[in-house]
């Protein structure tokens, strides 16, 4: 993977994890709510999965947030993570 893609996926994963933890639910619970596998949720949070738009929609539904809220701050994180290398 290229550096920008790595930073994007890691930043997205951090956002998903923070929203999930903020909702006080486990990866297993998020998976059940979103109709995805727990290992898939884990992969997204670790930045090793590149979720499709439909998967992001499912995650947002599972977290009871809009996709816009789920992705809020993503660009700032990507730019910040590029500096810490």
PDB file of N, CA, C and O in Angstrom:
ATOM      1  N   UNK A   1       0.827  -1.192   0.000  1.00  0.00           N
ATOM      2  CA  UNK A   1       0.000   0.000   0.000  1.00  0.00           C
ATOM      3  C   UNK A   1       0.863   1.244   0.000  1.00  0.00           C
ATOM      4  O   UNK A   1       1.965   1.261   0.550  1.00  0.00           O
ATOM      5  N   UNK A   2       0.343   2.279  -0.625  1.00  0.00           N
ATOM      6  CA  UNK A   2       1.104   3.516  -0.591  1.00  0.00           C
ATOM      7  C   UNK A   2       0.859   4.243   0.732  1.00  0.00           C
ATOM      8  O   UNK A   2      -0.086   3.941   1.460  1.00  0.00           O
ATOM      9  N   UNK A   3       1.717   5.189   1.016  1.00  0.00           N
ATOM     10  CA  UNK A   3       1.685   5.888   2.307  1.00  0.00           C
ATOM     11  C   UNK A   3       0.360   6.607   2.556  1.00  0.00           C
ATOM     12  O   UNK A   3      -0.164   6.574   3.669  1.00  0.00           O
ATOM     13  N   UNK A   4      -0.182   7.255   1.525  1.00  0.00           N
ATOM     14  CA  UNK A   4      -1.444   7.982   1.689  1.00  0.00           C
ATOM     15  C   UNK A   4      -2.591   7.018   1.985  1.00  0.00           C
ATOM     16  O   UNK A   4      -3.441   7.303   2.828  1.00  0.00           O
ATOM     17  N   UNK A   5      -2.615   5.885   1.298  1.00  0.00           N
ATOM     18  CA  UNK A   5      -3.669   4.901   1.528  1.00  0.00           C
ATOM     19  C   UNK A   5      -3.549   4.336   2.940  1.00  0.00           C
ATOM     20  O   UNK A   5      -4.557   4.174   3.628  1.00  0.00           O
ATOM     21  N   UNK A   6      -2.332   4.036   3.377  1.00  0.00           N
ATOM     22  CA  UNK A   6      -2.105   3.554   4.738  1.00  0.00           C
ATOM     23  C   UNK A   6      -2.640   4.555   5.756  1.00  0.00           C
ATOM     24  O   UNK A   6      -3.358   4.179   6.682  1.00  0.00           O
ATOM     25  N   UNK A   7      -2.291   5.825   5.588  1.00  0.00           N
ATOM     26  CA  UNK A   7      -2.726   6.874   6.520  1.00  0.00           C
ATOM     27  C   UNK A   7      -4.243   7.001   6.512  1.00  0.00           C
ATOM     28  O   UNK A   7      -4.856   7.197   7.562  1.00  0.00           O
ATOM     29  N   UNK A   8      -4.844   6.893   5.349  1.00  0.00           N
ATOM     30  CA  UNK A   8      -6.294   6.997   5.238  1.00  0.00           C
ATOM     31  C   UNK A   8      -6.980   5.866   5.985  1.00  0.00           C
ATOM     32  O   UNK A   8      -7.898   6.102   6.770  1.00  0.00           O
ATOM     33  N   UNK A   9      -6.539   4.642   5.744  1.00  0.00           N
ATOM     34  CA  UNK A   9      -7.179   3.490   6.384  1.00  0.00           C
ATOM     35  C   UNK A   9      -6.939   3.468   7.888  1.00  0.00           C
ATOM     36  O   UNK A   9      -7.838   3.110   8.649  1.00  0.00           O
ATOM     37  N   UNK A  10      -5.742   3.846   8.329  1.00  0.00           N
ATOM     38  CA  UNK A  10      -5.471   3.916   9.766  1.00  0.00           C
ATOM     39  C   UNK A  10      -6.325   4.986  10.438  1.00  0.00           C
ATOM     40  O   UNK A  10      -6.847   4.772  11.532  1.00  0.00           O
ATOM     41  N   UNK A  11      -6.464   6.127   9.789  1.00  0.00           N
ATOM     42  CA  UNK A  11      -7.272   7.218  10.342  1.00  0.00           C
ATOM     43  C   UNK A  11      -8.749   6.846  10.389  1.00  0.00           C
ATOM     44  O   UNK A  11      -9.435   7.133  11.370  1.00  0.00           O
ATOM     45  N   UNK A  12      -9.233   6.212   9.338  1.00  0.00           N
ATOM     46  CA  UNK A  12     -10.613   5.743   9.330  1.00  0.00           C
ATOM     47  C   UNK A  12     -10.838   4.744  10.462  1.00  0.00           C
ATOM     48  O   UNK A  12     -11.845   4.810  11.167  1.00  0.00           O
ATOM     49  N   UNK A  13      -9.911   3.837  10.625  1.00  0.00           N
ATOM     50  CA  UNK A  13     -10.025   2.846  11.693  1.00  0.00           C
ATOM     51  C   UNK A  13     -10.086   3.477  13.071  1.00  0.00           C
ATOM     52  O   UNK A  13     -10.850   3.037  13.930  1.00  0.00           O
ATOM     53  N   UNK A  14      -9.283   4.505  13.281  1.00  0.00           N
ATOM     54  CA  UNK A  14      -9.305   5.212  14.563  1.00  0.00           C
ATOM     55  C   UNK A  14     -10.668   5.844  14.803  1.00  0.00           C
ATOM     56  O   UNK A  14     -11.197   5.788  15.913  1.00  0.00           O
ATOM     57  N   UNK A  15     -11.237   6.445  13.762  1.00  0.00           N
ATOM     58  CA  UNK A  15     -12.556   7.069  13.899  1.00  0.00           C
ATOM     59  C   UNK A  15     -13.622   6.035  14.242  1.00  0.00           C
ATOM     60  O   UNK A  15     -14.442   6.255  15.133  1.00  0.00           O
ATOM     61  N   UNK A  16     -13.610   4.918  13.540  1.00  0.00           N
ATOM     62  CA  UNK A  16     -14.591   3.860  13.809  1.00  0.00           C
ATOM     63  C   UNK A  16     -14.437   3.356  15.238  1.00  0.00           C
ATOM     64  O   UNK A  16     -15.427   3.214  15.955  1.00  0.00           O
ATOM     65  N   UNK A  17     -13.195   3.083  15.659  1.00  0.00           N
ATOM     66  CA  UNK A  17     -12.955   2.594  17.017  1.00  0.00           C
ATOM     67  C   UNK A  17     -13.440   3.601  18.060  1.00  0.00           C
ATOM     68  O   UNK A  17     -14.094   3.223  19.032  1.00  0.00           O
ATOM     69  N   UNK A  18     -13.121   4.874  17.860  1.00  0.00           N
ATOM     70  CA  UNK A  18     -13.542   5.898  18.825  1.00  0.00           C
ATOM     71  C   UNK A  18     -15.060   6.002  18.908  1.00  0.00           C
ATOM     72  O   UNK A  18     -15.616   6.124  19.999  1.00  0.00           O
ATOM     73  N   UNK A  19     -15.731   5.953  17.759  1.00  0.00           N
ATOM     74  CA  UNK A  19     -17.195   6.012  17.762  1.00  0.00           C
ATOM     75  C   UNK A  19     -17.773   4.770  18.444  1.00  0.00           C
ATOM     76  O   UNK A  19     -18.734   4.871  19.207  1.00  0.00           O
ATOM     77  N   UNK A  20     -17.195   3.612  18.174  1.00  0.00           N
ATOM     78  CA  UNK A  20     -17.683   2.376  18.789  1.00  0.00           C
ATOM     79  C   UNK A  20     -17.483   2.416  20.298  1.00  0.00           C
ATOM     80  O   UNK A  20     -18.393   2.095  21.062  1.00  0.00           O
ATOM     81  N   UNK A  21     -16.293   2.809  20.721  1.00  0.00           N
ATOM     82  CA  UNK A  21     -16.024   2.883  22.156  1.00  0.00           C
ATOM     83  C   UNK A  21     -16.888   3.955  22.821  1.00  0.00           C
ATOM     84  O   UNK A  21     -17.333   3.784  23.955  1.00  0.00           O
ATOM     85  N   UNK A  22     -17.121   5.054  22.114  1.00  0.00           N
ATOM     86  CA  UNK A  22     -18.000   6.097  22.632  1.00  0.00           C
ATOM     87  C   UNK A  22     -19.429   5.611  22.821  1.00  0.00           C
ATOM     88  O   UNK A  22     -20.140   6.071  23.714  1.00  0.00           O
ATOM     89  N   UNK A  23     -19.840   4.677  21.972  1.00  0.00           N
ATOM     90  CA  UNK A  23     -21.168   4.078  22.088  1.00  0.00           C
ATOM     91  C   UNK A  23     -21.171   2.954  23.123  1.00  0.00           C
ATOM     92  O   UNK A  23     -22.214   2.372  23.421  1.00  0.00           O
ATOM     93  N   UNK A  24     -19.989   2.659  23.665  1.00  0.00           N
ATOM     94  CA  UNK A  24     -19.821   1.620  24.691  1.00  0.00           C
ATOM     95  C   UNK A  24     -20.307   0.250  24.215  1.00  0.00           C
ATOM     96  O   UNK A  24     -21.017  -0.463  24.925  1.00  0.00           O
ATOM     97  N   UNK A  25     -19.898  -0.095  22.985  1.00  0.00           N
ATOM     98  CA  UNK A  25     -20.243  -1.414  22.457  1.00  0.00           C
ATOM     99  C   UNK A  25     -18.969  -2.122  21.993  1.00  0.00           C
ATOM    100  O   UNK A  25     -17.972  -1.481  21.660  1.00  0.00           O
ATOM    101  N   UNK A  26     -19.019  -3.424  21.977  1.00  0.00           N
ATOM    102  CA  UNK A  26     -17.883  -4.238  21.545  1.00  0.00           C
ATOM    103  C   UNK A  26     -17.860  -4.344  20.022  1.00  0.00           C
ATOM    104  O   UNK A  26     -18.820  -3.981  19.342  1.00  0.00           O
ATOM    105  N   UNK A  27     -16.755  -4.844  19.512  1.00  0.00           N
ATOM    106  CA  UNK A  27     -16.674  -5.106  18.071  1.00  0.00           C
ATOM    107  C   UNK A  27     -17.744  -6.125  17.679  1.00  0.00           C
ATOM    108  O   UNK A  27     -18.349  -6.023  16.612  1.00  0.00           O
ATOM    109  N   UNK A  28     -17.969  -7.097  18.544  1.00  0.00           N
ATOM    110  CA  UNK A  28     -18.972  -8.120  18.268  1.00  0.00           C
ATOM    111  C   UNK A  28     -20.372  -7.504  18.171  1.00  0.00           C
ATOM    112  O   UNK A  28     -21.150  -7.860  17.285  1.00  0.00           O
ATOM    113  N   UNK A  29     -20.684  -6.589  19.075  1.00  0.00           N
ATOM    114  CA  UNK A  29     -21.986  -5.923  19.045  1.00  0.00           C
ATOM    115  C   UNK A  29     -22.121  -5.054  17.797  1.00  0.00           C
ATOM    116  O   UNK A  29     -23.172  -5.055  17.156  1.00  0.00           O
ATOM    117  N   UNK A  30     -21.078  -4.320  17.448  1.00  0.00           N
ATOM    118  CA  UNK A  30     -21.118  -3.507  16.234  1.00  0.00           C
ATOM    119  C   UNK A  30     -21.307  -4.390  15.011  1.00  0.00           C
ATOM    120  O   UNK A  30     -22.064  -4.045  14.104  1.00  0.00           O
ATOM    121  N   UNK A  31     -20.633  -5.507  14.983  1.00  0.00           N
ATOM    122  CA  UNK A  31     -20.781  -6.433  13.859  1.00  0.00           C
ATOM    123  C   UNK A  31     -22.224  -6.915  13.742  1.00  0.00           C
ATOM    124  O   UNK A  31     -22.779  -6.959  12.644  1.00  0.00           O
ATOM    125  N   UNK A  32     -22.827  -7.273  14.866  1.00  0.00           N
ATOM    126  CA  UNK A  32     -24.219  -7.742  14.849  1.00  0.00           C
ATOM    127  C   UNK A  32     -25.158  -6.636  14.377  1.00  0.00           C
ATOM    128  O   UNK A  32     -26.064  -6.887  13.582  1.00  0.00           O
ATOM    129  N   UNK A  33     -24.948  -5.424  14.861  1.00  0.00           N
ATOM    130  CA  UNK A  33     -25.806  -4.300  14.486  1.00  0.00           C
ATOM    131  C   UNK A  33     -25.648  -3.914  13.022  1.00  0.00           C
ATOM    132  O   UNK A  33     -26.600  -3.448  12.395  1.00  0.00           O
ATOM    133  N   UNK A  34     -24.457  -4.103  12.479  1.00  0.00           N
ATOM    134  CA  UNK A  34     -24.186  -3.669  11.108  1.00  0.00           C
ATOM    135  C   UNK A  34     -24.311  -4.785  10.078  1.00  0.00           C
ATOM    136  O   UNK A  34     -24.271  -4.524   8.875  1.00  0.00           O
ATOM    137  N   UNK A  35     -24.460  -6.020  10.536  1.00  0.00           N
ATOM    138  CA  UNK A  35     -24.572  -7.132   9.598  1.00  0.00           C
ATOM    139  C   UNK A  35     -23.247  -7.520   8.975  1.00  0.00           C
ATOM    140  O   UNK A  35     -23.207  -8.102   7.891  1.00  0.00           O
ATOM    141  N   UNK A  36     -22.157  -7.193   9.667  1.00  0.00           N
ATOM    142  CA  UNK A  36     -20.818  -7.539   9.193  1.00  0.00           C
ATOM    143  C   UNK A  36     -20.169  -8.497  10.191  1.00  0.00           C
ATOM    144  O   UNK A  36     -20.652  -8.649  11.313  1.00  0.00           O
ATOM    145  N   UNK A  37     -19.097  -9.131   9.791  1.00  0.00           N
ATOM    146  CA  UNK A  37     -18.388 -10.048  10.674  1.00  0.00           C
ATOM    147  C   UNK A  37     -17.493  -9.279  11.651  1.00  0.00           C
ATOM    148  O   UNK A  37     -16.967  -8.221  11.306  1.00  0.00           O
ATOM    149  N   UNK A  38     -17.321  -9.801  12.856  1.00  0.00           N
ATOM    150  CA  UNK A  38     -16.477  -9.155  13.849  1.00  0.00           C
ATOM    151  C   UNK A  38     -15.052  -9.001  13.350  1.00  0.00           C
ATOM    152  O   UNK A  38     -14.408  -7.987  13.622  1.00  0.00           O
ATOM    153  N   UNK A  39     -14.549  -9.989  12.626  1.00  0.00           N
ATOM    154  CA  UNK A  39     -13.186  -9.886  12.114  1.00  0.00           C
ATOM    155  C   UNK A  39     -13.060  -8.779  11.073  1.00  0.00           C
ATOM    156  O   UNK A  39     -11.995  -8.181  10.917  1.00  0.00           O
ATOM    157  N   UNK A  40     -14.159  -8.508  10.360  1.00  0.00           N
ATOM    158  CA  UNK A  40     -14.155  -7.411   9.394  1.00  0.00           C
ATOM    159  C   UNK A  40     -14.078  -6.078  10.128  1.00  0.00           C
ATOM    160  O   UNK A  40     -13.309  -5.197   9.743  1.00  0.00           O
ATOM    161  N   UNK A  41     -14.877  -5.929  11.189  1.00  0.00           N
ATOM    162  CA  UNK A  41     -14.844  -4.709  12.003  1.00  0.00           C
ATOM    163  C   UNK A  41     -13.443  -4.516  12.573  1.00  0.00           C
ATOM    164  O   UNK A  41     -12.917  -3.403  12.562  1.00  0.00           O
ATOM    165  N   UNK A  42     -12.844  -5.576  13.064  1.00  0.00           N
ATOM    166  CA  UNK A  42     -11.487  -5.513  13.607  1.00  0.00           C
ATOM    167  C   UNK A  42     -10.504  -5.040  12.535  1.00  0.00           C
ATOM    168  O   UNK A  42      -9.645  -4.200  12.803  1.00  0.00           O
ATOM    169  N   UNK A  43     -10.632  -5.576  11.334  1.00  0.00           N
ATOM    170  CA  UNK A  43      -9.748  -5.190  10.241  1.00  0.00           C
ATOM    171  C   UNK A  43      -9.899  -3.728   9.859  1.00  0.00           C
ATOM    172  O   UNK A  43      -8.913  -3.058   9.553  1.00  0.00           O
ATOM    173  N   UNK A  44     -11.131  -3.231   9.875  1.00  0.00           N
ATOM    174  CA  UNK A  44     -11.364  -1.814   9.588  1.00  0.00           C
ATOM    175  C   UNK A  44     -10.692  -0.967  10.663  1.00  0.00           C
ATOM    176  O   UNK A  44      -9.994  -0.001  10.353  1.00  0.00           O
ATOM    177  N   UNK A  45     -10.902  -1.329  11.923  1.00  0.00           N
ATOM    178  CA  UNK A  45     -10.331  -0.551  13.023  1.00  0.00           C
ATOM    179  C   UNK A  45      -8.801  -0.566  13.016  1.00  0.00           C
ATOM    180  O   UNK A  45      -8.171   0.409  13.425  1.00  0.00           O
ATOM    181  N   UNK A  46      -8.214  -1.642  12.562  1.00  0.00           N
ATOM    182  CA  UNK A  46      -6.751  -1.735  12.508  1.00  0.00           C
ATOM    183  C   UNK A  46      -6.157  -1.122  11.241  1.00  0.00           C
ATOM    184  O   UNK A  46      -4.939  -1.004  11.110  1.00  0.00           O
ATOM    185  N   UNK A  47      -7.031  -0.733  10.310  1.00  0.00           N
ATOM    186  CA  UNK A  47      -6.555  -0.111   9.075  1.00  0.00           C
ATOM    187  C   UNK A  47      -6.055  -1.096   8.044  1.00  0.00           C
ATOM    188  O   UNK A  47      -5.317  -0.712   7.136  1.00  0.00           O
ATOM    189  N   UNK A  48      -6.440  -2.362   8.159  1.00  0.00           N
ATOM    190  CA  UNK A  48      -6.004  -3.359   7.178  1.00  0.00           C
ATOM    191  C   UNK A  48      -7.103  -3.706   6.177  1.00  0.00           C
ATOM    192  O   UNK A  48      -6.859  -4.429   5.211  1.00  0.00           O
ATOM    193  N   UNK A  49      -8.308  -3.196   6.405  1.00  0.00           N
ATOM    194  CA  UNK A  49      -9.416  -3.380   5.467  1.00  0.00           C
ATOM    195  C   UNK A  49      -9.746  -2.045   4.829  1.00  0.00           C
ATOM    196  O   UNK A  49      -9.690  -1.000   5.477  1.00  0.00           O
ATOM    197  N   UNK A  50     -10.086  -2.090   3.566  1.00  0.00           N
ATOM    198  CA  UNK A  50     -10.509  -0.902   2.837  1.00  0.00           C
ATOM    199  C   UNK A  50     -12.000  -1.064   2.569  1.00  0.00           C
ATOM    200  O   UNK A  50     -12.390  -1.624   1.545  1.00  0.00           O
ATOM    201  N   UNK A  51     -12.843  -0.573   3.490  1.00  0.00           N
ATOM    202  CA  UNK A  51     -14.276  -0.839   3.372  1.00  0.00           C
ATOM    203  C   UNK A  51     -14.906  -0.119   2.180  1.00  0.00           C
ATOM    204  O   UNK A  51     -14.534   1.003   1.836  1.00  0.00           O
ATOM    205  N   UNK A  52     -15.857  -0.792   1.573  1.00  0.00           N
ATOM    206  CA  UNK A  52     -16.621  -0.199   0.481  1.00  0.00           C
ATOM    207  C   UNK A  52     -17.599   0.826   1.060  1.00  0.00           C
ATOM    208  O   UNK A  52     -17.784   0.911   2.274  1.00  0.00           O
ATOM    209  N   UNK A  53     -18.207   1.584   0.186  1.00  0.00           N
ATOM    210  CA  UNK A  53     -19.212   2.554   0.620  1.00  0.00           C
ATOM    211  C   UNK A  53     -20.360   1.834   1.319  1.00  0.00           C
ATOM    212  O   UNK A  53     -20.863   2.311   2.336  1.00  0.00           O
ATOM    213  N   UNK A  54     -20.774   0.703   0.787  1.00  0.00           N
ATOM    214  CA  UNK A  54     -21.879  -0.020   1.413  1.00  0.00           C
ATOM    215  C   UNK A  54     -21.483  -0.527   2.796  1.00  0.00           C
ATOM    216  O   UNK A  54     -22.314  -0.537   3.704  1.00  0.00           O
ATOM    217  N   UNK A  55     -20.239  -0.944   2.973  1.00  0.00           N
ATOM    218  CA  UNK A  55     -19.784  -1.377   4.295  1.00  0.00           C
ATOM    219  C   UNK A  55     -19.738  -0.200   5.262  1.00  0.00           C
ATOM    220  O   UNK A  55     -20.106  -0.348   6.427  1.00  0.00           O
ATOM    221  N   UNK A  56     -19.292   0.970   4.796  1.00  0.00           N
ATOM    222  CA  UNK A  56     -19.293   2.158   5.652  1.00  0.00           C
ATOM    223  C   UNK A  56     -20.705   2.535   6.066  1.00  0.00           C
ATOM    224  O   UNK A  56     -20.932   2.940   7.206  1.00  0.00           O
ATOM    225  N   UNK A  57     -21.656   2.404   5.149  1.00  0.00           N
ATOM    226  CA  UNK A  57     -23.055   2.671   5.482  1.00  0.00           C
ATOM    227  C   UNK A  57     -23.537   1.719   6.566  1.00  0.00           C
ATOM    228  O   UNK A  57     -24.237   2.130   7.491  1.00  0.00           O
ATOM    229  N   UNK A  58     -23.164   0.448   6.455  1.00  0.00           N
ATOM    230  CA  UNK A  58     -23.565  -0.534   7.459  1.00  0.00           C
ATOM    231  C   UNK A  58     -22.943  -0.226   8.814  1.00  0.00           C
ATOM    232  O   UNK A  58     -23.604  -0.346   9.846  1.00  0.00           O
ATOM    233  N   UNK A  59     -21.688   0.166   8.813  1.00  0.00           N
ATOM    234  CA  UNK A  59     -21.019   0.523  10.067  1.00  0.00           C
ATOM    235  C   UNK A  59     -21.704   1.728  10.691  1.00  0.00           C
ATOM    236  O   UNK A  59     -21.945   1.749  11.898  1.00  0.00           O
ATOM    237  N   UNK A  60     -22.019   2.731   9.880  1.00  0.00           N
ATOM    238  CA  UNK A  60     -22.699   3.927  10.386  1.00  0.00           C
ATOM    239  C   UNK A  60     -24.055   3.560  10.988  1.00  0.00           C
ATOM    240  O   UNK A  60     -24.411   4.051  12.059  1.00  0.00           O
ATOM    241  N   UNK A  61     -24.801   2.714  10.315  1.00  0.00           N
ATOM    242  CA  UNK A  61     -26.092   2.261  10.847  1.00  0.00           C
ATOM    243  C   UNK A  61     -25.880   1.534  12.180  1.00  0.00           C
ATOM    244  O   UNK A  61     -26.621   1.750  13.139  1.00  0.00           O
ATOM    245  N   UNK A  62     -24.872   0.682  12.227  1.00  0.00           N
ATOM    246  CA  UNK A  62     -24.576  -0.047  13.460  1.00  0.00           C
ATOM    247  C   UNK A  62     -24.205   0.866  14.615  1.00  0.00           C
ATOM    248  O   UNK A  62     -24.454   0.545  15.777  1.00  0.00           O
ATOM    249  N   UNK A  63     -23.607   2.007  14.291  1.00  0.00           N
ATOM    250  CA  UNK A  63     -23.227   2.981  15.313  1.00  0.00           C
ATOM    251  C   UNK A  63     -24.316   4.024  15.553  1.00  0.00           C
ATOM    252  O   UNK A  63     -24.191   4.871  16.437  1.00  0.00           O
ATOM    253  N   UNK A  64     -25.389   3.955  14.756  1.00  0.00           N
ATOM    254  CA  UNK A  64     -26.502   4.891  14.851  1.00  0.00           C
ATOM    255  C   UNK A  64     -26.043   6.330  14.617  1.00  0.00           C
ATOM    256  O   UNK A  64     -26.447   7.253  15.325  1.00  0.00           O
ATOM    257  N   UNK A  65     -25.184   6.498  13.601  1.00  0.00           N
ATOM    258  CA  UNK A  65     -24.708   7.821  13.190  1.00  0.00           C
ATOM    259  C   UNK A  65     -24.804   7.907  11.668  1.00  0.00           C
ATOM    260  O   UNK A  65     -24.950   6.893  10.987  1.00  0.00           O
ATOM    261  N   UNK A  66     -24.720   9.114  11.153  1.00  0.00           N
ATOM    262  CA  UNK A  66     -24.672   9.290   9.703  1.00  0.00           C
ATOM    263  C   UNK A  66     -23.257   8.971   9.220  1.00  0.00           C
ATOM    264  O   UNK A  66     -22.305   8.982  10.000  1.00  0.00           O
ATOM    265  N   UNK A  67     -23.137   8.691   7.944  1.00  0.00           N
ATOM    266  CA  UNK A  67     -21.817   8.468   7.369  1.00  0.00           C
ATOM    267  C   UNK A  67     -20.988   9.744   7.507  1.00  0.00           C
ATOM    268  O   UNK A  67     -19.786   9.687   7.764  1.00  0.00           O
ATOM    269  N   UNK A  68     -21.641  10.896   7.335  1.00  0.00           N
ATOM    270  CA  UNK A  68     -20.930  12.172   7.474  1.00  0.00           C
ATOM    271  C   UNK A  68     -20.337  12.312   8.872  1.00  0.00           C
ATOM    272  O   UNK A  68     -19.195  12.748   9.019  1.00  0.00           O
ATOM    273  N   UNK A  69     -21.099  11.947   9.894  1.00  0.00           N
ATOM    274  CA  UNK A  69     -20.585  12.030  11.260  1.00  0.00           C
ATOM    275  C   UNK A  69     -19.482  10.994  11.491  1.00  0.00           C
ATOM    276  O   UNK A  69     -18.494  11.269  12.172  1.00  0.00           O
ATOM    277  N   UNK A  70     -19.659   9.820  10.925  1.00  0.00           N
ATOM    278  CA  UNK A  70     -18.633   8.781  11.054  1.00  0.00           C
ATOM    279  C   UNK A  70     -17.301   9.248  10.472  1.00  0.00           C
ATOM    280  O   UNK A  70     -16.243   8.955  11.030  1.00  0.00           O
ATOM    281  N   UNK A  71     -17.346   9.967   9.361  1.00  0.00           N
ATOM    282  CA  UNK A  71     -16.127  10.398   8.673  1.00  0.00           C
ATOM    283  C   UNK A  71     -15.652  11.790   9.083  1.00  0.00           C
ATOM    284  O   UNK A  71     -14.637  12.276   8.584  1.00  0.00           O
ATOM    285  N   UNK A  72     -16.387  12.426   9.993  1.00  0.00           N
ATOM    286  CA  UNK A  72     -16.030  13.775  10.419  1.00  0.00           C
ATOM    287  C   UNK A  72     -14.619  13.799  11.014  1.00  0.00           C
ATOM    288  O   UNK A  72     -14.314  13.059  11.949  1.00  0.00           O
ATOM    289  N   UNK A  73     -13.780  14.647  10.466  1.00  0.00           N
ATOM    290  CA  UNK A  73     -12.411  14.786  10.946  1.00  0.00           C
ATOM    291  C   UNK A  73     -11.404  13.871  10.259  1.00  0.00           C
ATOM    292  O   UNK A  73     -10.221  13.883  10.599  1.00  0.00           O
ATOM    293  N   UNK A  74     -11.865  13.082   9.299  1.00  0.00           N
ATOM    294  CA  UNK A  74     -10.965  12.126   8.639  1.00  0.00           C
ATOM    295  C   UNK A  74      -9.799  12.831   7.942  1.00  0.00           C
ATOM    296  O   UNK A  74      -8.649  12.419   8.094  1.00  0.00           O
ATOM    297  N   UNK A  75     -10.085  13.880   7.187  1.00  0.00           N
ATOM    298  CA  UNK A  75      -9.011  14.565   6.455  1.00  0.00           C
ATOM    299  C   UNK A  75      -7.966  15.154   7.394  1.00  0.00           C
ATOM    300  O   UNK A  75      -6.769  15.082   7.116  1.00  0.00           O
ATOM    301  N   UNK A  76      -8.407  15.729   8.495  1.00  0.00           N
ATOM    302  CA  UNK A  76      -7.458  16.300   9.465  1.00  0.00           C
ATOM    303  C   UNK A  76      -6.569  15.217  10.046  1.00  0.00           C
ATOM    304  O   UNK A  76      -5.373  15.429  10.245  1.00  0.00           O
ATOM    305  N   UNK A  77      -7.153  14.052  10.318  1.00  0.00           N
ATOM    306  CA  UNK A  77      -6.353  12.947  10.859  1.00  0.00           C
ATOM    307  C   UNK A  77      -5.343  12.442   9.831  1.00  0.00           C
ATOM    308  O   UNK A  77      -4.195  12.153  10.167  1.00  0.00           O
ATOM    309  N   UNK A  78      -5.776  12.341   8.591  1.00  0.00           N
ATOM    310  CA  UNK A  78      -4.869  11.870   7.536  1.00  0.00           C
ATOM    311  C   UNK A  78      -3.686  12.815   7.414  1.00  0.00           C
ATOM    312  O   UNK A  78      -2.538  12.376   7.339  1.00  0.00           O
ATOM    313  N   UNK A  79      -3.962  14.090   7.396  1.00  0.00           N
ATOM    314  CA  UNK A  79      -2.880  15.077   7.278  1.00  0.00           C
ATOM    315  C   UNK A  79      -1.986  15.050   8.502  1.00  0.00           C
ATOM    316  O   UNK A  79      -0.770  15.189   8.372  1.00  0.00           O
ATOM    317  N   UNK A  80      -2.547  14.878   9.677  1.00  0.00           N
ATOM    318  CA  UNK A  80      -1.766  14.802  10.902  1.00  0.00           C
ATOM    319  C   UNK A  80      -0.923  13.559  10.987  1.00  0.00           C
ATOM    320  O   UNK A  80       0.213  13.602  11.458  1.00  0.00           O
ATOM    321  N   UNK A  81      -1.490  12.406  10.517  1.00  0.00           N
ATOM    322  CA  UNK A  81      -0.742  11.147  10.604  1.00  0.00           C
ATOM    323  C   UNK A  81       0.396  11.112   9.605  1.00  0.00           C
ATOM    324  O   UNK A  81       1.382  10.404   9.813  1.00  0.00           O
ATOM    325  N   UNK A  82       0.275  11.866   8.524  1.00  0.00           N
ATOM    326  CA  UNK A  82       1.347  11.915   7.537  1.00  0.00           C
ATOM    327  C   UNK A  82       2.598  12.572   8.086  1.00  0.00           C
ATOM    328  O   UNK A  82       3.699  12.315   7.600  1.00  0.00           O
ATOM    329  N   UNK A  83       2.442  13.420   9.097  1.00  0.00           N
ATOM    330  CA  UNK A  83       3.583  14.109   9.686  1.00  0.00           C
ATOM    331  C   UNK A  83       4.310  13.249  10.709  1.00  0.00           C
ATOM    332  O   UNK A  83       5.510  13.412  10.929  1.00  0.00           O
ATOM    333  N   UNK A  84       3.557  12.312  11.348  1.00  0.00           N
ATOM    334  CA  UNK A  84       4.198  11.518  12.405  1.00  0.00           C
ATOM    335  C   UNK A  84       4.811  10.236  11.883  1.00  0.00           C
ATOM    336  O   UNK A  84       5.492   9.527  12.624  1.00  0.00           O
ATOM    337  N   UNK A  85       4.574   9.927  10.604  1.00  0.00           N
ATOM    338  CA  UNK A  85       5.170   8.863   9.872  1.00  0.00           C
ATOM    339  C   UNK A  85       5.185   7.543  10.408  1.00  0.00           C
ATOM    340  O   UNK A  85       5.701   6.624   9.773  1.00  0.00           O
TER     341      UNK A  85
END
